[in-house]
């Protein structure tokens, strides 16, 4: 190994905020203690850039870079010598040692580095950053080290990198193609940009095909795809080819070995009936696997997706076709028709149409009796389209492929296929289906105004030949108008003259319907109920929407269950919405529809939120957000962010609210999501109100609930009225508060929100003179008892308790405030519970339990902070340790002091010390 000491500036890096936080924590601790960290990831993910960023960010001592040298194996430093070098580097000041591409070191050097990293004393103040390639298993010498893995960039992060590289000059469609093709690999994304001409980048010329060619992939892989001997190359290529028709990154080892045997055996011998080799044959030769492959059970996979793509792209065309032919024979011999036909199609020479094979491939893709995942059906339809000569049939097959990709949760792959379908002349029914898929794609990941227009066009094109699909498109167009807050557009779309459901059009059955497609009666009833509801006619809405809800009790299709959940929410039947949402989630998971899973979780989260069960709403929204982001559904993700912001607004951490609100509004404003924006802004204002900032809350909420062009979403703003009235009264804006109660009274009478009647009485109590407020508060509590919901009842009890305390009725106030505190704690509403404790403390009735048992009332985050502070850490040191802001630590620490009834860090240390000495029973009251 060779080394050099440098002083450098921080490298520019895109994304990687989580990884940078880990590195920053390591750098910040070096003045007191050192430690190693292994950084790994496939070629192109930015290991070198991340190490350069760390080196440039380290300011408190020297940076030593060690690189693979030219010493023969065994001539490098011994473990003891290397350890001495590292310790000497930090003799006068903390030091950072960076070893990039450590997998290229010779055997003895790797062993020495691994030993030194594992045995380096923390007191030596040496930070050791080691990077190794992720296209192979981590070397045993480095396996014990703490590891930081680099994952591909998320699509938004990759898009931001692309915009920076092109100064935002890429055509939107080209931009999306590049992001999808790069699959989150930043080096590949930049290589693709460099490959395009300015005209291609701006969309004025067609993109090259393939977009990521063999030379580009090989340059980014940097030789990681090469191996010897030739037999290992055949195994690599066979696994890479087999993955193309696999539902996931791994493949059956028996299939691979069967294909490799056929590849190496003369045809006459290979055709003899012989069972494929057992997977145990691979298990027995685990050490013989090429380093690029990994084995788990009877499955084989590549460590790196980029290397897998490169192996396939750089293979000799004749050998690649032979591998696909061998796989086709092995699959067909095992009765697996669809993937066998796909491999057969890839074994063809040249791009000429092959009509017979295309027809068989499309037929197999559309056969619902053939078990196959959506992604495999999509690939088969797309390949059938490529082999089809007739333009109209080709467009139809591209559209069918896009439908399947949408069901698989891959809108990034659906959009290029829709563009290919649009470029060819086709009948109105085919064009209508393409517009339907396009509109549904944009509804979940694009401007909802564009989705509305595409879906209206789809309804028009489908009205003649496919009336059921036309009605589905019209109902989806109404959904788009609803999301945009376009009341007039929603009503117009649902007008009696719009397309109505008829008999379902004849079409291939593929095992699942397109998201948004429903039975005719569901479409008709849901549309009629929505229109009546928007017109304020609950009497006319209840019957058709009730029918939709009722059908959800017996229907097992996720689409129908989602409509059932939506109808139940419109009627205020939260329990029915939860049941239908849970069944829709189970059905979507059973079908493997990644698109429908986050939508089912969205309905479940909304239902729990309406019921006041914030922890449950948060759990559903967190899972829904993960799936929505993974499947490219940014609009759905924005709704989940809004729910998470609302759930967090009653809790303790202001940073969490701000983070979710910012993310939700970022997408909502770009894509016109008025409903998500209103929910997020309400969450921000409710957080202000809970933290004792009524003026800020009233200002924010006034924009949402007061009449004017900026009023919030027509179906949401009334939900925020109780918060506005409370904030406005506390801020002295009584006239504004009274002005919105007429509309809210109509909403309460409407009956779709079972909390509204109690909230109305509470609002009137806030505005009433002293002689009338008492009875109104009592009436509100009675209504809460009828409606249920701990959080809203606790809010009313808190306000009543405050009112009683100010009227010098301490005994009654203590009862109400104690009830409020219990309700808030049961709801997980920490910020509101703190208000109740403050009021009780003002009465001289601070919550009992000061001392060791009092720690059981702290949240996990509060307890972590309390313990660090009790050990003598400063707020900044706690923030660095927990990777949060000092503002968050300050806020939590204030709440800790209030909860424990203490005033100093010395008292906190005493209370925590008592808890630690009290034993496990009390220490584990709130686990970190």
N, C-alpha and C positions, 0 to 999 in steps of 0.2 A: 504494500500500500504506500501511496505517496500522499503528502499533506501540504497544505498551505494555510496560513492565517490571513484572513481578509476582514476588511471593514466595508460593508456593502449597504445599499439602500434597500428598502422593502420592495419586493417584486409586486407588480400589479397582478391581481388574481380575481377571477370571477366566481361568485358563489362561494361554496365551501365555508359558510359561516360556522357551521357546527365543528368542522375540522379545525378552523382557525381558533375557535374558542378553546379547544383541547390544547393546541400548541401554545396559545397565549397563557393558559394556566401553567404549563410547563416552564415557559420563559419567566413568568412572574415569580415562580417559587425558587428560581436558581440562586438568588441572593442568600437563601437559607438552606436549601437542600436541592440535590440533583436527582436525576433519574433518567432511564432510557425510554424510548418510544419507537416502535417499528411502524413505518408507513408503507402500505402496500396497495396496489391497484393495477389494473390491466394497462398495457401500453397506451399512452395518450391521455390518461386521466389527470395528469398534472402532478406526479410525485415530485419531480425536479422543481417545478414552479413553487410548490408548497414548501419545500425545504429552503428555496431561495427567499421566499417570503419570511420564513422564520428567521433566517440568518440576517436579513435586512431589518427585521423588527427588534432584534436583540441589541440593546444599547449599553448594557452594564458590564460588558467584558469582551474578551476576544472570541472570534469565531474560527474554529479550525475545521478545514474541509479535508477529509480523507477520501481518496479515490482508488479504484483498482489499479495496481501497478503491473509491472512486467516481470516480477520475480517468478521463477519456476516454483512449482508446487512444493511446499515445504521450506522455502527460503524466506518466508515472511516472518514477522515478529512472533514471538511466543506469546501466550496469554499474559504472562507476567510482564513482559516487556511492553505490550500494548497498554495494559492497565497502568503501568508507570507513566507512559506518555500522556494518557488521559488525565491522570491526577496532576501531573506537572503543568498541564495547560491551565488548571484552575488554581495554581499556587498563590497568585496575588489577587485574583478577581474571579468571579463566576465565569464559566466558559461554556460555550455551545460547540459541540462537535457534530458535524454533519457528514454522513457516509451515504452517498447516493449510489444506486445500483449495486448494492452489496452482494446480490446474487452472482455478480460477475467475478467476485473474489475467488482465489483458489481455495482449495479445501482447508489448508492450514490457517489461512487468513480468516476464513469464515468462522472456523472454530475459535480462533483467538478473539475475534470481535464478539462472538456470542458469549464467550466466557467473561470477557471484560465487562460487557453490558450487564450481565447477570450478577456480577460480583462487585460492581462499582459502588462504593459506600455513598449513601445519600449525603453525608456530611462533606464530601469532596466538592460539592456544588458544580458538578459537571452534568450538563444536559446532553444526552446522546441521542441524536436523531438518525435512524437507519432506514433507508428505503430499499425495498426489494420489489421485483416485478410480480404482478399478480396473475400472470398467465401460467403459473406453475405453483405447486404446493410450497408453502413456507418451509425453508430449510430447517431441519431439526435443531440446528445450532441457535436459531432465532425464535423457535416456537415458544419458549417460556416468556418472551418479552411482551409487555402490554402492546396491543396492536391497534392502529388507526387505519381503517379500511376506507379507500376512496370508492364511492359509488358513482355511476354515471350522473351527469347533471340532470336536474329536472327540466322538462320542456321550457318553463318560463326562464330558468337560468340560462339554458342553452340559447334561447331566443335573445336574451339580453347580451350574451357574448357575441352573437351574430350581428345584432344591431350596432354594437360597438365596433366590430371589425369592418362593417360596411357603411358606417355613418348613417345607418337607417335607410340605406338606398335600395335594399332588396325588395322586389315585388312581394306582396303578402303571400301569394300562392307559392312562389319560389322559396320564400322564407320558411314556410311550413314544410315544404318538401325537404329542404336542407336539414331542418331540425329533426324531422322524422328519420331521415337517412343516417344521420350521425349517431342516433340512439344514445345521446347523452355524452358522447366522447368528444371533449373539446378539441383535441388535436385533429381528429377526423373532420370535425365541423369546419375548422379553419382551412384544412387541406382541400375540402370541397369548395369553399369560397374561392381559394386561389386557383382552382381548376376552371372556374367559370369566367367567361368574358363579361365585360360590362353589360352588353346587350342581353346575354343570357340571365345575368343577375337581376336585371330590371324587367324580365319577362317578355322582352321583345323578340327573342329567339327561343326555340324549344330547348329544353335541357338535354344534355347528352344521356344516352342510355347504354349501360347502367350509369347511374349518377356516381356511385362509388365504385370505380373500376378497380381492376386487380392492382395496377401500379400505385394508385392512391392508398388502397388498403395496406399494401406491402410496405409502403414508405412509413405509414403510421405504426404498423406492427413492429418495424425495426428488426426483422429477422426472427421474431418470436414464433413464427409459424413454421419454421424449417426444422427438419429432423432427419436423422439417419438411423437405421438403414431404410431401404425402399419398402420393406414390409411394414415398418412403422408408419411410413407415409400413406400406405394403403389403408391402414386402420384409421389414421387421422381423417383422411378424405371420406371414408365410409361413414364415420360418425358425423362429420360436418354435413354430408349429403342427407343422411337420415334425419337430422334435426329439422330440415326444411319441411318435412311432412309430419312433424311430431308436435304434440300439444305441450310444449314446454322446452326447456333447454337440454333435457336428457333423453336418451333413447334406450331401448331394450338391448342388452348386451348380446342376447342370443340371436336377435335379428342381425346385428352387426357382424357377428362371427359367421353366421350363415351366408351373408352377402360376401364377406371376404373370401370364404371358401369357394363360392361360385366364381368370384372374380379371378381366382388363381387356378381354377380347374377347367380343363377343356369342356366345351358344351356337352358333348355326349356323356361324359362322366357326371357332370353337374346335374343332368336331368334325371339321374337315378333317384328313386324315392329314398331319401335318407333323412332321418330327423335332424333338425338343426342341433348344433352342439349346445350342451348345457351351459348356463351362465357360470357354473363352477369352473369351467375351463379358463375363464378370465380371472376368477378369484384365485385360482392356483398360480396365475402368472401376473399377480398384481405388480410385482417389481418390474416386469417387462413393459408395462404401459408407458407410452411416450409421456414426457413430463407435462405436456399440454393437457392431458386427460386426467380425469378423476373418476373414481368408481364408488358408487353407493349402492350396496345390495346388488341387484341384477341390472343396474342402470349405469350408463356411461355418459359423461358430459365433458365439455371443455371448461377449463378454469376461466377462460376469457371469451366473451362473445365476439370481440373484435378478431381474435386469433381464429376462431371458428369460421367467421366470414372470409378471412384472408386465405385460409387453407382451401376453401372451396373455390374462391375466385381465381387464385393463382395456379390451380392445377391445370395440367394439359387438357385441352377440351376433349380429346378422345378418351383419356383416362377418366375424366369426370363423367362422360356419358356412359362409359362401361360400368362405373360404380352405380349410377342410377339404374342401369339395366339390371344389375345384380340385385339391387334392393327391390326392384319391381318383381323379379322372379321369386325372391324369398317371401315377399308380402303376399303375392297372388297364390303361392303355394300354401300359405297359411290362411287363405280365405279372406284376407283384408283388402277388399276391392278398391276402396277409394284411395288410400295412400299408394297402393300398387299402381293404379292408373296415373296418379300424379308423377311418380318416379318414371313410369313408362313415357310420359309426355316430356320429361326433362332429358330423356335419353335420345330424343330425336335430333337429327342433324339439321341445322339451319332454322330460320324463322318462318318457313313457309307454312300456310294453313294445313291442318290435318283434321278434316271435318268429322270423320268417323270417330276418331279419338276424342275430339272436342265434345261431340254429342254424348259419348259414353261418360265422359268426365262430368259434364253438367248434370246428366241424369243421376249419377251416383251422388253428387253434391246435394241434389234436391230430394234424395230418397230419405224420408224421415225414419224408415225402418233400419237404416244403416247408422249405428251409433258413431257419432263423430263430433268433436268440439266445433264451435263456431269458427274459430280461426282456421281450422283445416278445411271446412266447407268454403270459407272465403277464398283461401288460396286456390282451391280446386276451381271455383267459378271464375276467378281471375285468369287462371291458366287456360281454361276452356275458352274464355273470351279471346285471349291472345292467339289461339289456334283456329279461330272462327273467321271465315271470309266475309259473310254477310254482315253489313253494317248494323242493321237493326237488331239482329240476334246478338251481335257483339255488344251493343249498348245494353241490351237486356241482361246479359251475363255480367257485365261490369257492375250494373246496378245491383244485381243479386249478390255479388261479392261484397259490395259496399254495405248492403244490409247486414250481412253476416259479420263483417268487421265491426259494425256499430254494436251488434249484440255482444261481440267479444270484448267491447270496451276499447276499441282501437279506432277512434275517429280520425287520427292522423293518417291511417291507411285507407280509410273510407273516402276521404276527400279527393285524392288523386284519381281514384277509380270513377267517382262521379264526374270529374272533369273530363275523363276519357269517354264516358258515356255521353256527355253533353255534346262532345265534338262530332258525334255521328248522327246521321238522320235516323229517326226512329218514330214509331207510332205514338199518338198522344198518351196512350196508357203507359208505355215504357217511360216516356219523358215525365209523366206524372209521378210514377214511382220513384224516379231519380230525384225529383223535386221534394217528394215526401221524405226520402232519406236525408237529403240535404237540409231540409227544414228541421228535422228532428236532431240532426247533428249540431246545427247552429243553436238550437234551443238549449242544448246542454253545454255548448262550448263556442259561443260566438254572440254577436249582437242580436238580441231577441227581436229587434225591429226587422232585421233581415230574415230571421227565421219566420216571422209572421207573414211576410210577403211570399217567401218560398212555399210555405204551407198553403196559403190562399191560392197560389198558382197551381199547386199540386191538386187541390180540391177541384179546381176548374178543369184541369186536364183529365182527371179521373172520373168526372161526373158521368160521362156517357158509358164507358166500358166497365168501370169498377166502382159502383156507387158506395159500397161499403168502405173501400179505401178512401173515397172522396170524403165521406163523413168523418172518418178517422183524421184525415188531414185538416178538416175544418175545426174539429175539436182541439187538435194540437195547436192550430192557429189561435184559437181562443186562449189556450194555455200561454202562448207567447205574449199575447196582448195583456193577459193578467200579470205575467212577470214584469212587463214593462210599465204597469200602472196605467194602461190605456183603456179606460173604462168604455169610451165610445167604440173603440175598435173591438173590444171584447163583445159588447152587445151586438154590434153589426155582424160580427162573425157568427154569432149564435142566433141571428134573426131567422124567422121561419123560412125565408127564401134561400137560405144557404143550403149546401148539399146535405141530403138526408141519407141515413143508412138504408141500404137495401140488402139484397142477397149477396153474400160474399162472392167476390170474383174468383173464377177458377185460376189457380196458380199452384206451382209446385209446393209441396209441403216439406219443410226442412226441419221439423222437430221443434220449432219455436216460432212465434210470430214476431214481427218487427216491433220494437218498443213503441208504444202508443197505439198499436192496433188492437181493437176490442170487438166483442160481439156487437151486432147491430143494436140490440135493445139497450145495451150499456151506453153506447154512443148517444142514442136518442134521449134516454132518460137523463143522463148526466148533462147534456147540453141544455135541455129544457129546464132542469133544476137550477143550473148556473144562471141562466138568463132571468128566471123569476127572482132569484136571490138578489141579483144585481139591480133589479128594478124595485127592490124593497117589498116583494110579495112573498113573505115566508109561507103563507098559506098555500100558495101555488108551488113553492119550491120543495116543501116537505115530502110530498108524495113521490115525485120522480126520483129525488135524491135518496129517499128512504128505500126505494126499490133497488137502487145501485148498492146501497149499504147491505141490504138483505141478500142480494145475490152473492156478495162476498162471503157469506156464511157457508156456502156450498161449493163455490167455484174454487178451482185449484190453480188457475193460471195467474202468474204474477201480475200481468197487465190488468186483468179484471180486479184483482185484489188491491192494486194501487189506486184504481178509480174508486173502489169501495172506501179505502182509507181517506181519499180526498173528499168524497161526498160526506163522510162522517164528520170530518173537520169543518166543512161548510155548515153543517147542521149543529155543530157544537157538541156532538156525541163523541167525547174524547175516548171513552172506553172502547167503543166500536172501532175508532180510528187506530187505537193501539193494537187491537186484535187483528184487524185487517193488515196493518203494516207489518206485524210480526209474521203473519202467514205469507205475505208477499216476499218478505226477506228470505224465509225458508225456501219458498218455491224458486226464487231467483238463484239462490245458492245451489239448489238441487239441479237446476238446468245449466248452471255454469255461466249465467249471464252477468258479466261484470258490469254491464251498463245499468242494469236494473237494481243491483245491490245498493249503490249509494242513494238511489231514489227512494227505495223502501226505508232505508235508514233515515232519510230526510223526513218522511212522514212520521216515523216513529219518534224522532227527536222533537218535531213540532207538537205532537200529541202530548208527550211528556212535559214539554214546556207549558202548554196550555193548562195542564193539570197541576202545575206548580212543582213538579218533580225534577228539579234542576240537575241533581247528580245523574239521574237516569238519562235526561236529555243530553247532558255532556258526554256520557259514555257512547250513546248512539252517534252523536255528531262527530266525535273524534274518530270513530271507525269509518263513518261515512266520508269524512274529509280525506282520510288516507286512501280509500278506494277511489274516490272522485279524482284526486290528483294523479293516482297511478293510471287511471283510464282516460285521462285527458278531458275531464268534464269540469271545466273551470267555473261554469255558472252554478252547477250543483255544489261545487266546493265553496263558492261564495255564500250560498245559503247555509251550509254547515258552519262556516266561519261566523255568520251572524248569530246562529244559535249558540255557538260557543261563547261569543261575546256576551250574549244575554245571560248565559249561565254564570260566566265569570263576573258579571257586574254585581252579583250579590255576594261574591266571595271576597278574598283578601288581597289579591295581587293586582294592582293597577296596570302593571306592564302587560299582563295577559290580556286584559280587556283591550288595551290600546293596540296590541299586536293583531288580534283577531279583527278589530274594527278596521284598521288600516288595510289589511289584506282583503277583507270583504268589500270595502268601498273601492279599492283599486280595480277589481274586476267589475263591480256593479256599475261604476261610472263609465267604464269603457264599453260595456255591453248593454247598458240601458236597463239594468235590473233594479227597478224601483222598489220592489218588495224587499229584496235583500238589503238595499241601501237604507230603507226605513227601519228595518229591524236593527241594523248595525248602529244607526244614529240613536235609536232609542236606547240601546245597550250602553252607549257612551254617556248619555244623559242620566240613565238610572245609576250608573257608577258614580257620577258626580253627586247625585242626590243621596246615595247611601253613605258617601264620605263627607257629608255635611257641607256641600257646595251648592245650595239651592239656586243662587243667582245664575251660575253656569248652567245648571240643569234646566232652569226655566228658559234661558236664552236658546239652548239647543232644541228643547221640546217645542217651544213656541213656533219654530220654523216647520215642525212636523204637523202640529195639530190645529194651529190657527188658520182661518180661511185665507186663501191666496194661492198664487200659482206654484209656490214651493211646498204646498201641503203634501204630506207623505202619502204613501200608497193607499188607495181607496179601501182596501180590505184590512189594513194594518194600523192606520193612524189612530183609530179609536181605542185600540188596545193600550196606547201610550197616554191617553187622556188622564187616568188617575195619577200617574206620575207627574204630569204637567200641573194638575190642580194642586197637588201637594207642594211642588217646587214654587209655583206662582204665589201661593198663599204665604209661604215662608219668605218669599222675596218681595212681598207687599204688592203683588199684581193681582189684587182681588177681582178687578173688573174682567181681566183676561180669563181668569179661572172660571168665573161665572158664565162667561160668554160661550164656552164650549160644552156646558152641561146639558143644554137642550138637545144637541146632537147625540151626546152620550146617553141621555135618557131614552132617546129613540132606539139606540143600539141595545140598551139593557132590556127594553120592552120587546125587542126583536127575538130574543131568546136563544141566540146562537152562541152566547158566551155565559156559562153558568156562574162565573165570578162577577159579571157586570152589575147585577143588582146590589150585591154587597158593596162593591166599589163605588157605586153611585151614592149609596147612603153615606159612605165614608167621606166622599167629596163634599156632599151637602153639609156634613157635620163640620168639616174644615171651614166652610164659608158661613155657617150659622152663627147667630148671636148666642151668648152663653146659655140662655134659658132653653134653647132648642138643640144645642149640640149633644147634650148628654143622651137624650132619647135617640138621636140619629146614630151615635156610635153604638149604642146597644142594639139598635135594629140592624146595623151593618154586621155586628158579630153574630146575630141570629141567622142572618142570610148566609154568612160564611159557614156556619154549622150545617146548613142545608146543602151548600155547594161543595164543601170539602176544600182541601188545599191548605197546607200548613203555612206556606210563605205569606200568602195574601192575608190570611187571618192574623198572623203575627204582626204584619204591617199595621193593620187596623188597631190591634191591641197596643202596639207601641205608640201610635198617635193618640189613642185614648188615654194611655198612661201618662203621656206628656201633658195632655190637657188637664188631667186630674191633678197632677203634681203642681201645675201652675195655679190651680184653683184651691191649693192647700188642702187637698184630700189625700194625705199620704198613704193611709191604709189601703184605700181602693187603688191608688196609683201603683203601690207595690204589687198588688195582686195582678193587675193588668200587665205591668212591665215584666213580672216573673213569667207570666204566660207567654208574652212576646219572646222573651229570651229562650224559653224552652222550644217554641216553634221555630225560631231562627236556627237554633243549634240542630234541630231535627232536619231542617231543610238544607243544612250546610251553608247557610247565609251568614258567613263570618262577619262581613262588614256591617250588617244590620244588627247582628248580635252585639257587636261592640257598642252601637248606639244604645241598645237596651241596658247594657252594663253601665254605661256612663250615666244614664238616667237613674238607675238604681243606686249608683254611688252618690249621686246628688241628693238622694233621699236619705243617705246614711245607711243604705242597705246593700253594701257591696256584696257581690256573690260570694258565698262561703267557699272555703277550700283553699285559702291562701296558704302557701307552703308547698310541700311535696306533691300533694294531690292536685293542686291547682294546675300543674303541667298537663294534666289529662285534657284540659279544655283548649290547649293550643293546637293549631293545625300542624300537620307535619312540617311545612316550611317554617312556621314560627318556631317550632321546637328545634329544628336544625340551627336556626339563627341564634336562638337563646343559648344553646349549648356552646356554640363558637364564641359568642360574646362573653359568656361566663368563664371561658378559658383564657380571656384576656385579649381576644382578637379585636382589631379595629373594624369599623364598618366597611372600609375599603378592603381589608383582608378577607372579611366574610364574603363580600361581593365577588372577589376573585376566586375564592375557593368554590363557591356555589355557582359561578358563571351567571350571575345576575347583576343588575345595576345597583349602585350605591343607593339610588332613590328607592328601589324595592326594599333593600335592607333597612333603610331609615323608616319606611312606612311600617314594615312588619315589627320592627323593634318598638315603635310607639304602641302598636296594638298589643304586643307582649306585655309592656309595662301596664297598660290599661287593664288587660285581662287578669294580671297577677296582683294589681293594686299596689305597685311599687313605683319608685321614683328614680332609682339610680342603678348603675351597672353593679355596684357593690351588693345591693339588695338582690339583684338578679343572680349573681354568683352564689349568694347564700341559699336562695330558693332552689336553684338547680342542684347545688351541692347536697341539700337535704333530700331531694328526689333521688340522686344517685346513691346516697347512703341508705335510702328507704328500701331498696331491693327491687328486683325485677317486676314485682307486681305493680308498683307505681311508676317505675321508669318506662314501662311499655304502654302507658295509657294512650300515647299518640306516637306511633312509630314513624321515624323519618323514612 
